Amino acid sequence: MLGEQIIKGMAVTARNFFESYVSKDRLTTVQYPEERLPQKGNTRQFPFLVYDGDDAEKGLRCVACQICEKECPPKCIYIVKSKDKKPDYKGQMQVYPVRFDIDLSVCMSCSICVEVCPFESIKMNTEFELSTADRFGGLLFGKDKLAKSNSYYQKVHPKDAAESDAVIAAEKAKAEAKAKAAAEAKAKAAAAAVSPAPPVTPAQPL
Amino acid sequence: MFNTLDQIFVNALHWLVSFVPEPWRPLASSMLCISFILMVFPAFFSIITIFERKGIGRIQNRYGPNRVGIPFTKIRLCGFGQFVPDGLKMLTKEDIVPRAADKLIHFLAPVVMLIPVLLAYAVLPFGRNMTMTDYDAGLLFFFAIGGAVEIAVFMAGWSSRNKYSLLGAMRAIAQMISYEIPLILSAVTVVMVVGSLKLEDIIAAQNQYTYGIAHWHVFTPWGLLGFVLYFIASLAESNRTPFDLPEAESEIIAGYFTEYSGFKFALFFLGEYLGMFAISGLGITLFLGGWTSPVSFLTWIPSYIWFFSKLITLIFVFIWIRATLPRLRMDQLMNFAWKFMLPLALINILIAGIWHFMNVEWQRWIVCSTLVLAAYVWLGRGLMHQQKLGKRTYRYAE
């Protein structure tokens, strides 16, 4: 009969109407500022600089090698090297960046800087609410704004952070082993020098 | 107590008018009534737009607007404050007139659209003693005034000098004239049975109760069929889906008001909605008992509350249909009007006559119900006769 299908269609829409008030999983909309979806593990928005420990100035991993500055396709990174040096996590004396600026309005989130960095220092952040009312100062991120602790990195990218921690630990272990070996060799040499050694085997200079 | 609550607006009007010197009283009274209509119905319109957006949102499993509330506070009012920024946006937008347009007609069209719609409210009874002008030929006045809307639509379409506007206007004229006939013919049955064109009399005829149930016209076979016809025709008259061909967004942008922006667009929008309320209000008066209550034990609820709750219910059905049905094609629209609605309305007049002249209650119920059902099934078969309904087959795609 005429109108039968219209009645059926109206029943479908009525069911949608009432069930949207009852069952929560009908409404797929996430009401953004109040509700948020968890960030995906491989989200990348804008780079940040990792530091170890609590002090951003002291523990910054960046050694101002400027590879990222040179590789950055839109040239949004600006680095000024320091004149003095400070010890890095391995205890080695290194230069550090006096200025490290990234222009948010120029950055294209390609994460090439992350790929080229040999010191596990620059990483991508998941923070995306970066809009600002100040279009000059607000869009230029300096060292103070970019520096984030390693624990923050572990929180936003657990998998990548674990990998980079493993690399750092391996480097550190290698350096320590080397230092230990060197110290042992030195101690041996010293012992050899002190004891009346046979003259056929002179101590090797390190 | 009941009388004071029921007549509160009428008494307030009399009280206010009593401050005016004697010779000015009729004028003051009409001015107050006009301002009441100009305040209440646009306010109702703004609330209904939010209702519509929220309702359609829920039907499509979305939230709809739920942000705007009272500014500078956390109170959101479920988004019912949305109409304020919407209205402000409409008012502050640039008013663009095409260079090739007929400036005067282009300017006049929204005004000409709104005035007959507002005039139609003059004869609508919103409650007991709440008709602005108790006009003897109120129904005739309503339809005569309602016919003027088509002129405004064509003025808008023609003066814009835009092919979409003109197409929309021509579609609108064809549709409105086609559907005006079943609209009026379905109302004629009520006039036949009641014997008056006065809307107050039509309500008085429905304001009687047998076994506690009101004598609404919709509770009779011819009245039910008449109401369905009236409702479908009023959907078409107010350009609502599935009859929104004049402003079909996916085909002709916005139809006859493509070239309108800012406040003029808002006036068209307002006129369209006010027309929808007016035509629903008349449908309520003719078939749903106006401001009377359906059952006798609920007569203590004030009459204007009954009228507005019926109006909201009807508008909700309009919104529900909008969210359900797709748009018709032009030939389907015309077929439906001329091959189904018009014969059915004519048959309904016959059925109303039979109802009027048969005196035994159960006999006329059986005869008229059978006739209504037979006519509906027969004409419905005729309408679906040559249509190949079923799964669509494609010749080249696949």
Interface residues (C-beta under 8 A of the other chain):
Chain A: M1 L2 G3 I6 G9 M10 V12 T13 A14 N16 F17 S20 Y21 R26 L27 T28 T29 Q31
Chain B: G55 R58 I59 Q60 N61 R62 Y63 N66 W320 I321 A323 T324 L325 F340 Y376 V377 L379 G380 R381 L383 M384
